[in-house]
Amino acid sequence: MRILVVEDDFGSRRMMQKLLAPYGDVDVVVDGEEAVQAFRIGWEEYKPYDLLFMDIMMPKMDGHEALKRIRELERDLGVKPSDEAKIVMTSVLEDPRSVIEAYYEGGATSYLVKPIDRERLEAEISRLGFGGKA
């Protein structure tokens, strides 16, 4: 499985990379612009990402905008909704407006509130159908 972590905080990036490493290949980027670029490159190289964990509040391009652009890219590539990457939005905010925007306007698969611990992360990965570690 290919996993992309989109996180501007260095400590959070390292922690997520360490927690996700048993599940597959983990790449990390620091903002939404890099996320869209990495996602596009993955498709160009015929190695698309299966799972993304994307922070909402980031510089340059926030997670909501990156999510919308990634979903647009999938539509442009003819990816069926059932084959879309699973995108988990992450935030320190439990703001209902942010959750609604992620799900209904952006097409997020899931939403986790930080801090994210191993148990919650593993439960979410299993719920999304990626139960086995690599």
FENCOR-V602773 format. One record per pair of residues at least 12 apart in sequence whose ideal C-beta (glycine too) atoms are under 10 Angstrom apart, sorted by the first residue. I is the first residue (numbers start at 1). J is the second residue. D is the distance in whole Angstrom. If there is no record, write none. Layout:
i=I j=J d=D
i=I j=J d=D
This chain:
i=1 j=20 d=9
i=1 j=23 d=6
i=1 j=24 d=3
i=1 j=25 d=7
i=1 j=26 d=9
i=1 j=49 d=9
i=1 j=50 d=5
i=1 j=51 d=6
i=1 j=86 d=10
i=1 j=125 d=9
i=1 j=130 d=6
i=1 j=132 d=9
i=1 j=133 d=10
i=1 j=134 d=7
i=2 j=23 d=10
i=2 j=24 d=6
i=2 j=25 d=5
i=2 j=26 d=8
i=2 j=27 d=7
i=2 j=42 d=7
i=2 j=47 d=6
i=2 j=48 d=7
i=2 j=49 d=5
i=2 j=50 d=5
i=2 j=51 d=8
i=2 j=52 d=9
i=2 j=85 d=9
i=3 j=16 d=9
i=3 j=17 d=9
i=3 j=20 d=5
i=3 j=21 d=9
i=3 j=23 d=6
i=3 j=24 d=5
i=3 j=25 d=7
i=3 j=26 d=5
i=3 j=27 d=7
i=3 j=28 d=9
i=3 j=49 d=7
i=3 j=50 d=7
i=3 j=51 d=5
i=3 j=52 d=7
i=3 j=53 d=7
i=3 j=85 d=10
i=3 j=86 d=10
i=3 j=125 d=9
i=3 j=130 d=9
i=3 j=134 d=10
i=4 j=20 d=10
i=4 j=25 d=10
i=4 j=26 d=8
i=4 j=27 d=5
i=4 j=28 d=8
i=4 j=29 d=7
i=4 j=34 d=10
i=4 j=35 d=7
i=4 j=38 d=6
i=4 j=39 d=7
i=4 j=42 d=8
i=4 j=48 d=10
i=4 j=49 d=5
i=4 j=50 d=9
i=4 j=51 d=8
i=4 j=52 d=5
i=4 j=53 d=8
i=4 j=54 d=8
i=4 j=70 d=10
i=4 j=85 d=8
i=4 j=87 d=9
i=5 j=17 d=6
i=5 j=19 d=10
i=5 j=20 d=7
i=5 j=26 d=6
i=5 j=27 d=7
i=5 j=28 d=5
i=5 j=29 d=7
i=5 j=30 d=10
i=5 j=35 d=9
i=5 j=51 d=10
i=5 j=52 d=8
i=5 j=53 d=5
i=5 j=54 d=8
i=5 j=55 d=9
i=5 j=90 d=9
i=6 j=27 d=10
i=6 j=28 d=8
i=6 j=29 d=5
i=6 j=30 d=8
i=6 j=31 d=7
i=6 j=32 d=7
i=6 j=33 d=10
i=6 j=34 d=7
i=6 j=35 d=4
i=6 j=36 d=9
i=6 j=38 d=8
i=6 j=39 d=9
i=6 j=52 d=6
i=6 j=53 d=7
i=6 j=54 d=4
i=6 j=55 d=6
i=6 j=56 d=10
i=6 j=58 d=7
i=6 j=61 d=10
i=6 j=63 d=7
i=6 j=66 d=7
i=6 j=67 d=9
i=6 j=70 d=10
i=6 j=87 d=9
i=6 j=89 d=10
i=6 j=90 d=9
i=7 j=28 d=7
i=7 j=29 d=8
i=7 j=30 d=7
i=7 j=31 d=9
i=7 j=35 d=10
i=7 j=53 d=7
i=7 j=54 d=8
i=7 j=55 d=5
i=7 j=58 d=8
i=7 j=63 d=9
i=7 j=90 d=8
i=7 j=114 d=10
i=8 j=29 d=9
i=8 j=30 d=5
i=8 j=31 d=6
i=8 j=32 d=9
i=8 j=34 d=10
i=8 j=55 d=6
i=8 j=57 d=8
i=8 j=58 d=4
i=8 j=59 d=6
i=8 j=60 d=9
i=8 j=62 d=10
i=8 j=63 d=10
i=9 j=30 d=9
i=9 j=55 d=7
i=9 j=57 d=10
i=9 j=58 d=9
i=9 j=92 d=10
i=9 j=114 d=9
i=10 j=28 d=10
i=10 j=30 d=9
i=12 j=28 d=10
i=12 j=53 d=10
i=12 j=55 d=7
i=12 j=90 d=8
i=12 j=92 d=10
i=12 j=114 d=7
i=12 j=115 d=8
i=12 j=116 d=8
i=13 j=26 d=10
i=13 j=28 d=5
i=13 j=29 d=9
i=13 j=30 d=7
i=13 j=53 d=10
i=13 j=55 d=9
i=14 j=28 d=8
i=15 j=114 d=10
i=15 j=115 d=9
i=15 j=116 d=8
i=15 j=117 d=10
i=15 j=118 d=10
i=15 j=121 d=10
i=16 j=28 d=8
i=16 j=53 d=6
i=16 j=55 d=9
i=16 j=90 d=8
i=16 j=114 d=10
i=16 j=116 d=7
i=16 j=121 d=8
i=17 j=53 d=10
i=18 j=118 d=9
i=19 j=53 d=10
i=19 j=116 d=8
i=19 j=117 d=9
i=19 j=118 d=6
i=19 j=121 d=5
i=19 j=122 d=8
i=19 j=125 d=9
i=20 j=51 d=8
i=20 j=53 d=7
i=20 j=121 d=7
i=20 j=122 d=10
i=20 j=125 d=8
i=20 j=133 d=10
i=20 j=134 d=10
i=21 j=133 d=9
i=21 j=134 d=8
i=22 j=122 d=9
i=22 j=125 d=10
i=22 j=132 d=10
i=22 j=133 d=4
i=22 j=134 d=6
i=23 j=50 d=9
i=23 j=51 d=8
i=23 j=121 d=9
i=23 j=122 d=9
i=23 j=125 d=6
i=23 j=130 d=6
i=23 j=131 d=9
i=23 j=132 d=8
i=23 j=133 d=6
i=23 j=134 d=6
i=24 j=49 d=10
i=24 j=50 d=7
i=24 j=51 d=8
i=24 j=130 d=8
i=24 j=132 d=10
i=24 j=133 d=9
i=24 j=134 d=5
i=25 j=47 d=9
i=25 j=49 d=9
i=25 j=50 d=10
i=25 j=134 d=8
i=26 j=51 d=9
i=26 j=53 d=9
i=27 j=41 d=10
i=27 j=42 d=9
i=27 j=49 d=8
i=27 j=52 d=10
i=28 j=53 d=10
i=29 j=52 d=10
i=29 j=54 d=9
i=29 j=58 d=10
i=29 j=66 d=10
i=30 j=55 d=10
i=30 j=58 d=7
i=30 j=59 d=8
i=30 j=60 d=9
i=31 j=55 d=9
i=31 j=58 d=5
i=31 j=59 d=6
i=31 j=60 d=4
i=31 j=61 d=6
i=31 j=62 d=8
i=31 j=63 d=9
i=31 j=66 d=8
i=32 j=54 d=8
i=32 j=55 d=9
i=32 j=56 d=9
i=32 j=58 d=6
i=32 j=59 d=9
i=32 j=60 d=6
i=32 j=61 d=3
i=32 j=62 d=6
i=32 j=63 d=6
i=32 j=64 d=8
i=32 j=65 d=6
i=32 j=66 d=3
i=32 j=67 d=8
i=32 j=68 d=10
i=32 j=69 d=8
i=32 j=70 d=9
i=33 j=58 d=9
i=33 j=59 d=9
i=33 j=60 d=5
i=33 j=61 d=5
i=33 j=65 d=9
i=33 j=66 d=8
i=33 j=69 d=9
i=34 j=58 d=9
i=34 j=60 d=8
i=34 j=61 d=9
i=34 j=66 d=9
i=35 j=49 d=9
i=35 j=52 d=7
i=35 j=54 d=6
i=35 j=55 d=9
i=35 j=58 d=9
i=35 j=61 d=8
i=35 j=63 d=8
i=35 j=65 d=10
i=35 j=66 d=5
i=35 j=67 d=9
i=35 j=69 d=8
i=35 j=70 d=7
i=35 j=87 d=10
i=36 j=61 d=7
i=36 j=65 d=9
i=36 j=66 d=6
i=36 j=67 d=9
i=36 j=68 d=10
i=36 j=69 d=5
i=36 j=70 d=6
i=36 j=72 d=9
i=36 j=73 d=7
i=37 j=66 d=10
i=37 j=69 d=10
i=38 j=52 d=9
i=38 j=70 d=10
i=39 j=52 d=8
i=39 j=66 d=8
i=39 j=69 d=8
i=39 j=70 d=5
i=39 j=73 d=6
i=39 j=74 d=9
i=39 j=85 d=8
i=39 j=87 d=10
i=40 j=69 d=9
i=40 j=70 d=9
i=40 j=73 d=6
i=40 j=76 d=10
i=40 j=77 d=9
i=42 j=85 d=9
i=43 j=73 d=7
i=43 j=74 d=8
i=43 j=76 d=10
i=43 j=77 d=6
i=43 j=79 d=9
i=43 j=85 d=10
i=44 j=77 d=10
i=48 j=74 d=9
i=48 j=77 d=9
i=48 j=79 d=8
i=48 j=83 d=9
i=48 j=84 d=10
i=48 j=85 d=7
i=49 j=70 d=9
i=49 j=85 d=5
i=49 j=86 d=9
i=49 j=87 d=9
i=50 j=85 d=6
i=50 j=86 d=7
i=50 j=128 d=9
i=50 j=129 d=10
i=50 j=130 d=7
i=51 j=85 d=7
i=51 j=86 d=5
i=51 j=87 d=8
i=51 j=88 d=7
i=51 j=109 d=9
i=51 j=110 d=10
i=51 j=124 d=10
i=51 j=125 d=8
i=51 j=128 d=7
i=51 j=129 d=10
i=51 j=130 d=6
i=52 j=66 d=9
i=52 j=67 d=9
i=52 j=70 d=8
i=52 j=85 d=6
i=52 j=86 d=7
i=52 j=87 d=5
i=52 j=88 d=7
i=52 j=89 d=9
i=52 j=108 d=10
i=52 j=109 d=9
i=53 j=86 d=10
i=53 j=87 d=8
i=53 j=88 d=5
i=53 j=89 d=8
i=53 j=90 d=6
i=53 j=110 d=9
i=53 j=112 d=8
i=53 j=116 d=8
i=53 j=121 d=9
i=53 j=124 d=9
i=53 j=125 d=10
i=54 j=66 d=6
i=54 j=67 d=6
i=54 j=70 d=9
i=54 j=87 d=6
i=54 j=88 d=7
i=54 j=89 d=6
i=54 j=90 d=7
i=54 j=91 d=9
i=54 j=102 d=9
i=54 j=106 d=10
i=54 j=108 d=8
i=55 j=89 d=8
i=55 j=90 d=5
i=55 j=91 d=7
i=55 j=92 d=9
i=55 j=114 d=8
i=56 j=89 d=6
i=56 j=90 d=7
i=56 j=91 d=4
i=56 j=92 d=9
i=56 j=93 d=7
i=56 j=95 d=9
i=56 j=98 d=6
i=56 j=99 d=10
i=56 j=101 d=9
i=56 j=102 d=7
i=56 j=106 d=10
i=56 j=108 d=10
i=56 j=111 d=9
i=56 j=114 d=10
i=57 j=90 d=10
i=57 j=91 d=7
i=57 j=92 d=8
i=57 j=93 d=8
i=57 j=98 d=9
i=63 j=87 d=9
i=63 j=89 d=6
i=63 j=90 d=8
i=63 j=91 d=8
i=63 j=98 d=9
i=63 j=101 d=10
i=63 j=102 d=8
i=63 j=106 d=8
i=63 j=108 d=9
i=64 j=89 d=8
i=64 j=98 d=8
i=64 j=101 d=6
i=64 j=102 d=7
i=64 j=105 d=7
i=64 j=106 d=6
i=64 j=108 d=9
i=65 j=106 d=9
i=66 j=87 d=9
i=66 j=89 d=10
i=66 j=106 d=9
i=67 j=87 d=6
i=67 j=89 d=7
i=67 j=101 d=9
i=67 j=102 d=7
i=67 j=105 d=9
i=67 j=106 d=4
i=67 j=107 d=7
i=67 j=108 d=6
i=67 j=109 d=10
i=68 j=101 d=10
i=68 j=105 d=7
i=68 j=106 d=5
i=68 j=107 d=8
i=69 j=106 d=10
i=70 j=84 d=9
i=70 j=85 d=7
i=70 j=87 d=7
i=70 j=106 d=9
i=70 j=107 d=9
i=71 j=84 d=7
i=71 j=85 d=9
i=71 j=87 d=8
i=71 j=105 d=10
i=71 j=106 d=7
i=71 j=107 d=4
i=71 j=108 d=9
i=72 j=107 d=10
i=73 j=85 d=10
i=74 j=107 d=9
i=75 j=107 d=10
i=81 j=107 d=9
i=84 j=107 d=8
i=84 j=109 d=8
i=85 j=109 d=8
i=86 j=108 d=9
i=86 j=109 d=4
i=86 j=110 d=7
i=86 j=124 d=9
i=86 j=125 d=9
i=86 j=127 d=10
i=86 j=128 d=5
i=86 j=129 d=8
i=86 j=130 d=8
i=87 j=102 d=9
i=87 j=106 d=8
i=87 j=107 d=7
i=87 j=108 d=5
i=87 j=109 d=5
i=87 j=110 d=8
i=87 j=111 d=10
i=87 j=128 d=10
i=88 j=102 d=9
i=88 j=108 d=7
i=88 j=109 d=6
i=88 j=110 d=4
i=88 j=111 d=7
i=88 j=112 d=6
i=88 j=116 d=9
i=88 j=121 d=9
i=88 j=124 d=6
i=88 j=125 d=9
i=88 j=128 d=8
i=89 j=101 d=9
i=89 j=102 d=4
i=89 j=103 d=9
i=89 j=106 d=8
i=89 j=108 d=5
i=89 j=109 d=9
i=89 j=110 d=7
i=89 j=111 d=5
i=89 j=112 d=7
i=89 j=113 d=10
i=90 j=102 d=10
i=90 j=110 d=9
i=90 j=111 d=8
i=90 j=112 d=5
i=90 j=113 d=8
i=90 j=114 d=6
i=90 j=115 d=10
i=90 j=116 d=6
i=90 j=121 d=10
i=91 j=111 d=8
i=91 j=112 d=8
i=91 j=113 d=6
i=91 j=114 d=6
i=92 j=113 d=7
i=92 j=114 d=5
i=92 j=115 d=8
i=93 j=113 d=7
i=93 j=114 d=9
i=94 j=111 d=9
i=94 j=113 d=5
i=94 j=114 d=10
i=95 j=113 d=10
i=98 j=111 d=8
i=99 j=111 d=5
i=99 j=113 d=9
i=109 j=124 d=10
i=109 j=127 d=10
i=109 j=128 d=7
i=110 j=124 d=6
i=110 j=125 d=10
i=110 j=127 d=8
i=110 j=128 d=7
i=111 j=124 d=10
i=112 j=124 d=6
